[in-house]
Amino acid sequence: MRNQRLRKNLTATCLSATMVLAGSSFAFGAAQALPNGMIVNVGGVNYLTDSQGERYSGWFMNWDENWYYFNKSDKTMKTGWHHDDEDGYWYYLNPSDGRMVVGWQNIDGKEYFFQPVRNRGNYYFSSEQEKWLYSLNSNVPYGAMYTATTTPDGSMVDGTGAKITESSAEAVVQNGWVSQDGKWYYYENGIMVSGSWKTIDGKSYYFGNDGAMFVNIVTPDGRYVGNDGAEVINTIGVVTAEQQSAIESILAREMERVCFVTDVYETNVRQVDNEIWNSTFTKQHVREAAWDYLYFSYYNRNLITPENPAIPAEPYFNINSFYDKDKVNELIENIYGVNPEFKSGEEIYFTGWDEPHLEVSGDRITSQYHGMGNVDGVVTGYVEDLAFSFDGMRLNVTGRFSMDNKYDSIVKGLSFHAVFKVNPNNRFPYQLSFVRMDELI
């Protein structure tokens, strides 16, 4: 880490502040690199400003390596307790001058311990973003409060960070699961589990730095926990038969548009050497994709079904099928990362058509048009020989794409490679990022 690039000149007329690593000091938090930054007092309120008077927020270290925090909302200096959203720890800022405290502190009659050791390896400086970024490790950051553990001097603190004294130790010791403010915590001999995994009754749970159990989310080490907080095994790393069926429809639909509806498709998706990029999906593009999944040959029951599924035969043959607007919006956003924003009262027109394909009334989406399957003149695409592999939170898909109509094979066995972003929290967990066909049409 290079300190020289951040070092600034100090101004004698103000309490000057600068983002540097002075000597062996360790800067932490999402502080901003602020040239000639200084703390100024305006009307009795302290702000962090640059030489032009512009105000900034976040962590900041002054010339003698004291740290301060400035609120994101109004840029004022914060005092008292501060819970940092970046690392999940609690800090205490001296009410008299805003300086971050370290070591043992007596606050409102209770003793708390704040990490006094600098350079704990939790943060690193990003030259590109010109700010300090948090990096998860097992160390307590400089200035952070210890909770539910033993401090370096052998004292014990409870889940709130308060020191456990002889009198408090005689109180009821919490053990097992404890619910508080809608969150779940787990205690062992009065010590709250935090910042780690814990196996309880044969199931694995992850508890954050504040001790709260993670729910329905990806943990910092890339594993997934469900609604009950328990780790969900094989959610990431295995594509189910239902998910594969849906992925087949998505890929066939997109590649058919590249190969056949080129004049329309080029206006919606970047097409270079037969590549499809998610960064250029438009709202119009995903709206037209929705119609394909609801009423055309790419309809797939594993993506979404009508709200009146009793209608016989394939739903895209029947314009009486209707869908829930909010479910469709959610699904399409899951697939493309772009919300089609279907709203009540809308009529949706497709490129090159004079009449609407989709109509939205109340919570219902309906259509006056439907796909005709594999009949004269109608082209449909399909994929086969799919192979899946996971690379972290990415799903790689390879296979072959073909396209034909009732009489002819237009494209046969074109190899492709697709990438989906894995979003375990979504109803459909795979978001299309990229598709490349290996041969030009």
C-alpha positions in Angstrom: 0.0 0.0 0.0 1.5 3.3 -1.0 1.1 6.1 1.5 2.8 8.9 -0.5 0.0 9.3 -3.0 -2.5 10.2 -0.3 -0.3 12.5 1.8 -1.5 16.2 1.8 -0.3 19.5 3.1 -1.8 20.7 6.3 -3.4 24.1 6.8 -2.5 25.9 10.0 -5.7 28.0 10.2 -8.1 25.0 10.7 -8.1 21.6 12.3 -6.6 20.1 9.1 -7.5 16.5 8.2 -6.1 14.2 5.5 -6.5 10.6 4.4 -3.0 9.2 4.9 -1.4 6.2 6.5 1.0 8.1 8.7 3.8 5.9 10.0 2.3 2.6 11.1 -1.3 3.9 11.3 -4.1 2.0 9.6 -6.9 3.8 7.9 -10.3 2.2 7.8 -13.9 2.7 6.7 -15.2 4.0 3.4 -13.4 7.3 3.7 -12.9 9.4 0.7 -9.6 10.7 -0.7 -10.0 14.4 -0.2 -7.3 16.7 -1.4 -6.4 19.3 1.3 -9.4 18.2 3.4 -10.1 19.9 6.6 -12.6 19.9 9.4 -14.3 23.3 9.7 -16.9 24.7 12.1 -19.9 26.5 10.7 -22.5 27.9 13.1 -21.3 25.5 15.8 -21.5 22.4 13.6 -18.4 20.6 12.3 -18.1 19.6 8.6 -15.4 17.9 6.5 -14.7 20.1 3.4 -12.2 20.4 0.6 -10.4 23.6 -0.4 -13.5 24.8 -2.4 -15.8 24.3 0.6 -17.6 21.2 -0.7 -18.7 18.9 2.1 -18.0 15.2 2.3 -19.2 12.2 4.4 -17.6 9.0 5.8 -14.6 8.3 7.9 -11.6 10.7 8.0 -8.3 10.8 9.8 -6.6 14.0 10.9 -2.9 14.8 11.2 -2.4 13.1 14.5 -4.2 9.9 13.4 -7.5 10.5 15.2 -10.5 9.3 13.3 -13.9 11.1 12.8 -17.1 10.2 11.1 -19.3 12.5 9.0 -23.0 11.6 8.4 -24.1 10.6 4.9 -27.4 12.5 5.2 -26.3 16.1 6.2 -22.4 15.8 6.2 -22.2 16.8 9.9 -19.7 15.3 12.3 -21.2 12.4 14.2 -20.8 11.9 17.9 -21.8 9.1 20.3 -22.6 5.6 19.1 -22.0 4.8 15.4 -22.9 1.5 13.7 -20.9 1.1 10.5 -22.9 -0.3 7.6 -19.6 -1.4 5.8 -18.3 -3.8 8.5 -21.3 -4.3 10.9 -19.3 -3.1 14.0 -20.2 -0.5 16.6 -17.9 2.5 17.3 -18.0 5.3 19.8 -17.2 8.9 18.9 -16.4 11.2 21.8 -19.4 13.5 22.4 -17.2 16.5 23.0 -15.0 16.5 19.9 -16.2 13.5 17.7 -12.9 11.7 18.0 -13.2 7.9 17.8 -12.3 6.2 21.1 -10.2 3.0 21.6 -9.4 0.8 24.5 -11.6 0.5 27.6 -14.3 3.2 27.9 -16.8 3.9 30.6 -20.1 4.9 28.8 -23.3 5.5 30.8 -22.0 3.5 33.7 -20.9 0.5 31.7 -17.4 -0.5 30.5 -16.8 -1.3 26.8 -13.7 -2.3 25.0 -12.8 -0.9 21.6 -10.0 -2.4 19.4 -6.8 -0.3 20.2 -4.6 -2.1 17.6 -4.2 -0.6 14.2 -3.7 -2.3 10.9 -5.9 -5.3 11.3 -6.1 -6.1 7.6 -9.8 -5.4 7.3 -9.5 -2.5 4.9 -7.5 -1.7 1.8 -7.2 1.4 -0.3 -8.6 1.4 -3.8 -6.7 3.8 -6.1 -9.4 3.6 -8.7 -12.3 4.5 -6.4 -10.1 6.6 -4.1 -11.6 5.2 -0.9 -11.1 2.5 1.7 -12.9 -0.7 1.1 -13.8 -3.3 3.6 -12.4 -6.8 3.3 -13.8 -9.6 5.5 -11.4 -11.4 7.8 -11.6 -12.7 11.4 -10.0 -9.6 13.0 -11.8 -6.9 14.8 -11.2 -3.6 13.0 -9.3 -0.7 14.7 -11.7 1.2 17.0 -14.5 -1.4 16.8 -16.3 -2.6 19.9 -15.8 -6.2 21.1 -19.0 -8.1 21.7 -19.8 -11.5 23.2 -16.2 -12.5 23.6 -13.1 -12.3 25.7 -11.0 -9.1 25.4 -7.1 -9.3 25.0 -6.7 -8.6 28.8 -8.9 -11.6 29.7 -12.1 -9.7 30.5 -15.4 -10.9 29.2 -18.0 -8.8 27.5 -21.6 -9.7 26.7 -23.6 -9.4 23.5 -24.1 -5.7 24.0 -20.4 -5.1 24.5 -20.7 -4.4 28.2 -18.0 -5.9 30.5 -19.3 -8.8 32.6 -18.6 -8.1 36.2 -19.0 -10.4 39.2 -22.4 -8.9 39.9 -23.6 -9.2 36.3 -22.2 -12.7 36.1 -24.6 -13.8 38.8 -27.5 -12.7 36.6 -29.2 -15.2 34.3 -26.7 -16.5 31.7 -28.3 -16.7 28.3 -27.8 -19.9 26.4 -29.2 -21.1 23.1 -31.5 -19.2 20.8 -32.6 -15.7 21.7 -35.0 -13.6 19.7 -34.7 -9.8 19.9 -36.2 -7.0 17.8 -37.2 -9.5 15.1 -33.7 -11.1 14.8 -32.3 -14.3 16.1 -29.1 -14.7 18.1 -27.3 -17.7 19.6 -25.5 -17.8 23.0 -23.1 -20.3 24.4 -22.4 -20.0 28.2 -23.6 -16.4 28.0 -21.4 -15.5 25.0 -23.1 -14.6 21.8 -21.9 -16.3 18.6 -20.9 -13.7 16.0 -18.9 -13.3 12.8 -18.9 -17.1 12.1 -20.7 -20.3 11.2 -22.2 -22.4 13.9 -23.6 -25.9 13.6 -26.7 -26.4 15.8 -28.7 -29.6 15.8 -27.0 -30.8 12.6 -27.7 -27.6 10.7 -25.2 -24.8 9.8 -26.1 -21.1 10.5 -24.1 -17.9 9.9 -24.1 -15.1 12.4 -23.0 -11.6 11.5 -20.6 -9.3 13.3 -23.5 -8.0 15.4 -24.5 -11.6 16.3 -27.7 -11.5 14.2 -28.4 -14.7 12.2 -28.3 -14.3 8.4 -31.6 -15.2 6.6 -32.3 -15.9 3.0 -29.1 -14.5 1.7 -25.6 -15.3 0.4 -23.1 -15.2 3.3 -19.7 -13.4 3.0 -18.0 -16.7 2.1 -20.4 -17.4 -0.8 -22.7 -19.9 0.8 -26.5 -19.6 0.9 -28.9 -19.7 3.8 -32.6 -20.0 3.5 -35.7 -18.5 5.3 -34.9 -20.4 8.5 -31.3 -19.3 8.5 -30.0 -22.8 7.9 -27.5 -23.4 5.0 -29.2 -24.6 1.9 -27.1 -27.4 0.5 -26.7 -27.7 -3.3 -28.8 -24.7 -4.1 -25.8 -23.2 -5.8 -23.9 -25.8 -7.9 -26.9 -27.9 -9.1 -29.3 -26.9 -11.9 -32.6 -28.6 -11.4 -34.6 -30.2 -14.3 -37.2 -27.4 -14.0 -34.5 -24.7 -14.1 -32.8 -26.4 -17.1 -36.1 -26.4 -18.9 -36.5 -22.7 -18.3 -32.9 -21.9 -19.3 -33.5 -23.7 -22.6 -36.5 -21.5 -23.3 -34.5 -18.3 -22.5 -31.5 -19.2 -24.6 -33.6 -20.5 -27.6 -35.6 -17.3 -27.6 -32.6 -14.9 -27.5 -30.5 -16.8 -30.1 -33.5 -17.1 -32.4 -33.9 -13.4 -32.4 -30.2 -12.9 -33.4 -30.4 -15.4 -36.2 -33.8 -14.6 -37.6 -35.2 -11.2 -36.5 -31.9 -9.4 -37.0 -33.3 -6.1 -38.2 -35.5 -5.7 -35.1 -33.0 -7.3 -32.7 -30.1 -5.0 -33.5 -32.0 -2.1 -32.2 -32.4 -3.7 -28.8 -29.3 -5.8 -28.2 -25.7 -5.2 -29.0 -24.8 -7.8 -31.7 -21.1 -8.1 -32.5 -19.9 -11.4 -33.9 -23.1 -12.9 -32.7 -22.7 -11.9 -29.1 -25.5 -10.9 -26.8 -24.8 -8.6 -23.8 -27.1 -8.0 -20.8 -25.8 -4.5 -20.5 -27.9 -3.4 -23.4 -31.2 -5.1 -22.6 -33.9 -2.4 -22.9 -37.3 -2.3 -21.4 -38.8 -2.8 -24.8 -36.6 -5.8 -25.4 -37.7 -7.5 -22.1 -41.3 -6.6 -22.7 -41.2 -8.4 -26.0 -39.4 -11.3 -24.4 -42.3 -11.5 -21.8 -44.8 -12.0 -24.6 -42.7 -14.9 -26.0 -42.7 -16.6 -22.6 -46.4 -16.0 -22.0 -48.0 -16.5 -25.4 -45.6 -17.8 -27.9 -43.6 -21.1 -28.5 -41.2 -20.2 -25.8 -43.9 -20.5 -23.2 -42.5 -22.6 -20.3 -44.5 -23.8 -17.3 -41.3 -23.8 -15.2 -41.0 -20.0 -15.7 -44.5 -19.0 -15.1 -48.1 -20.3 -15.5 -51.4 -18.5 -16.2 -53.6 -17.6 -13.3 -56.3 -19.7 -15.0 -54.2 -22.9 -15.7 -57.3 -25.1 -16.1 -57.5 -24.0 -19.8 -56.6 -27.1 -21.8 -53.8 -27.5 -24.3 -50.8 -25.2 -24.6 -51.7 -21.8 -23.1 -50.2 -19.9 -26.0 -52.9 -21.3 -28.2 -55.5 -19.6 -26.1 -55.8 -15.9 -25.8 -58.1 -16.3 -22.7 -55.0 -17.1 -20.6 -54.1 -14.3 -18.2 -51.2 -13.7 -15.9 -50.5 -11.7 -12.7 -48.8 -8.4 -13.6 -46.5 -8.3 -10.5 -45.4 -11.9 -11.0 -44.5 -11.2 -14.6 -42.5 -8.1 -13.7 -40.6 -10.0 -11.0 -39.8 -13.0 -13.3 -38.6 -10.9 -16.2 -36.4 -8.8 -13.9 -35.0 -12.0 -12.5 -34.1 -13.2 -16.0 -32.7 -10.0 -17.5 -31.9 -7.6 -14.7 -34.4 -5.1 -16.2 -37.9 -4.7 -15.0 -40.5 -4.5 -17.8 -42.6 -2.2 -15.5 -46.0 -3.4 -16.8 -48.6 -1.1 -15.4 -52.4 -1.2 -15.3 -54.1 0.5 -18.2 -51.2 0.0 -20.6 -51.2 -1.4 -24.1 -47.8 -2.7 -25.2 -46.9 -2.3 -28.9 -44.1 -4.3 -30.4 -41.6 -3.1 -33.0 -43.2 -3.1 -36.5 -46.7 -3.7 -35.3 -49.7 -1.3 -35.3 -51.8 -3.1 -32.7 -50.9 -4.0 -29.1 -49.6 -7.5 -28.3 -50.2 -7.2 -24.5 -52.8 -5.4 -22.5 -52.7 -4.7 -18.7 -55.9 -4.2 -16.8 -55.7 -4.1 -13.1 -53.4 -7.0 -12.0 -54.0 -8.9 -15.2 -51.9 -9.2 -18.3 -53.7 -10.5 -21.4 -53.0 -10.7 -25.2 -55.0 -10.5 -28.4 -52.3 -12.5 -30.1 -50.8 -15.9 -29.5 -48.1 -18.0 -31.0 -49.0 -20.6 -33.6 -46.4 -23.3 -32.8 -44.5 -25.0 -35.6 -46.8 -24.2 -38.5 -46.2 -22.8 -42.0 -43.8 -19.8 -42.0 -43.3 -19.7 -38.2 -39.7 -20.1 -37.1 -38.8 -21.6 -33.7 -35.5 -22.2 -32.1 -34.4 -24.8 -29.6 -31.2 -25.8 -27.7 -29.8 -29.2 -26.9 -26.8 -31.0 -25.4 -26.6 -28.5 -22.6 -23.7 -28.7 -20.1 -23.5 -26.7 -16.9 -20.5 -25.6 -14.8 -20.3 -23.1 -11.9 -17.6 -20.5 -11.4 -18.3 -18.8 -8.1 -21.5 -16.9 -8.6 -21.6 -17.5 -12.4 -23.3 -20.3 -14.2 -21.6 -21.3 -17.6 -23.8 -23.0 -20.1 -22.6 -24.6 -23.4 -24.7 -26.5 -25.9 -26.0 -26.4 -29.5 -28.7 -24.2 -31.0 -30.9 -25.1 -33.9 -33.7 -23.3 -35.7 -36.3 -24.5 -38.2 -39.9 -24.1 -39.5 -42.4 -26.7 -40.4 -40.4 -27.7 -43.5 -36.8 -26.6 -43.3 -33.9 -26.6 -40.9 -32.5 -23.1 -41.0 -29.7 -23.5 -38.4 -28.5 -26.8 -37.2 -26.3 -27.5 -34.2 -24.7 -24.1 -33.8 -22.4 -24.3 -30.7 -22.8 -21.5 -28.1 -21.5 -20.4 -24.7 -23.8 -18.5 -22.3 -23.1 -17.0 -18.8 -25.8 -16.5 -16.1 -25.3 -14.5 -12.9 -26.4 -16.6 -9.9 -28.9 -14.7 -7.6 -30.0 -17.3 -5.0 -32.5 -14.9 -3.4 -34.5 -14.5 -6.6 -37.5 -16.7 -7.5 -35.7 -17.6 -10.7 -32.0 -17.6 -9.6 -30.2 -17.2 -13.0 -29.9 -13.9 -14.7 -28.7 -13.9 -18.3 -25.4 -12.0 -18.7 -23.9 -13.1 -22.0 -24.3 -15.4 -25.0 -21.9 -16.1 -27.8 -22.5 -18.2 -30.8 -19.3 -19.7 -32.1 -20.1 -19.3 -35.8 -21.5 -16.4 -37.8 -24.8 -16.9 -39.6 
